[in-house]
Amino acid sequence: MPQSSINFTICLHTDNIGGYNMKMKTNQRALILLVIMFIGFIITLFPQNTPIITILQSGFEAGVVGGFSDWFAVVALFRYPLGIPIPHTALLPRNRKRITEGLVSIVENNLLNKSSIINKVHELEVVKKILNICKKIICSKQGIEAGMYVIKRVIEHIPIEKVSLSLLKLIQKYLNTLDSKNFLEKLIGIFLRNNYEEKILDNSLIKLEEIVKQDKVKNELGNIVFNSINKLKISGIMQYSLNTVLNVLGKDKVGKIAQDLVVVILKDLKKHDNTSRITLLELIQSNIRNISNNEEVIQKIDEYKMRLGSNVELNNFTIKILDELKNIILGYVKEDYIRNNILPMLSNLIDNISEDIDLINKLEQQIQERVSGYINSNHENIGRLVRDNIERLDTETLIKLIEERVGDDLQWIRINGAICGFCVGLVLGIIRVL
């Protein structure tokens, strides 16, 4: 076996030396191949110049030249070959600024230019995708659980006291903008137009009739009649006659008569054409209308408006209402209720939006305009980001980073150069022999 083949075999099988399965680096392979070419060239110098030796010598010679030249070219990209400052070498360190600006220009103007980004955004159909994602999320078990958790946490952490105080201040602020007299006149007008005074009177008469028909009221009416007759200042004969009649009838009978009399009066007042009822309603309406002209009442309303925000009782009442409302809402935040009531409503809402082509187009247009405007005003930040990231690295780190990414491919240039040179050398050697 020739010496060169032995060397090549030994070098290629060093992967398993000492029981370690070590992967040979590409630059080591390139160096080994260059050494093989050089050793082959030296070996072929001494034997007799037979045609075979001449051809091999020419191949090894060209392989050495090709391998060494490509080594020089690869090294010259990143540093000075052998540390010698040869002109037009160490291209990356010497031209770092130009390379950086070139990369920034490529990214800004070619890879991520404004028009390409904007066109891509226009092709995305963002609204439809967002709606589909939302529908999938809300219909999933995880989405329901997450929604329940978020809703409960939000409701539980609502500061009821602050909300109540803010609500009262908001109401107070609004009421302070209103003129109390005009506001009161409007309320009275609404009250009278809707005949609330008549409805209140009817309900009062019904309630009074129920009360008057009770037995204890009948007894009380009998006592009232007896006491009233005794207090009357009339002549002795008349007083004696009344007392005699009352004693004969008794308190129970007198109370029954008085009770029936009051019930009859109340029933008459329920009739809409009853003169007493009409007179009573006119009196009530007149008194209600006069309330807006009562300066004392208006002053009381103004004072109440001023104290509304600091009214402790009203604040406590509002807190109680809000707290009850919070508990009611929390009671509805259950999986079954959400799945059977809330989810169908949300799903239908999403479906309706998805089917509304005009709305979708308007939303898409709004999103595209906003995104396009943002891209136009911030596109240079892409180049700035690339520039800042590159400038943040020192030269050695940048070279190391590039070598880690493309170093193997660059070293294969050396290997291919040596092999290609060897082959070309063989061809030239054959031509020389011929």
Buried (B, 14 or more C-beta within 10 A) or exposed (E): EEEBEEBBEEBEEEEEEEEEEEEEEBBEBBBBBBBBBBBBBEBBEEEEEEEEBBBBBBBBBBBBBBBBBBBBBBBBBBBBBEEEEEEEBBBBBEEBEEBBBEBBEBBBEEEBBBEEBBEEBBEEEBBBEEBEEBBEEBBEEEBBEEBBEEBEEEBEEEEBBEBBBEBBEEBBEEBEEEEBBEBBBEEBEEBBEEEEBBEEBBEEBEEBBEEBBEEEBBBBBBEEBBEEBEEEEEEEEEBEEBEEEBEEBEBEEBBBBBBBEBBEBBEEBEEEEBEEBEEBBEEBBEEBBEBBEEEEBBEEBBEBBEEBBEBEEBBEEBBEEBBEEBEEEEEEBEEEEBEEEBBEEBBEEBEEBBEEEEEBEEBBEEBBEEBBEEBEEEBEEBBEEBBEEBEEEEBEEBBBEBBEEEBEEBBBBBBBBBBBBBBBBBEBBBEEEE
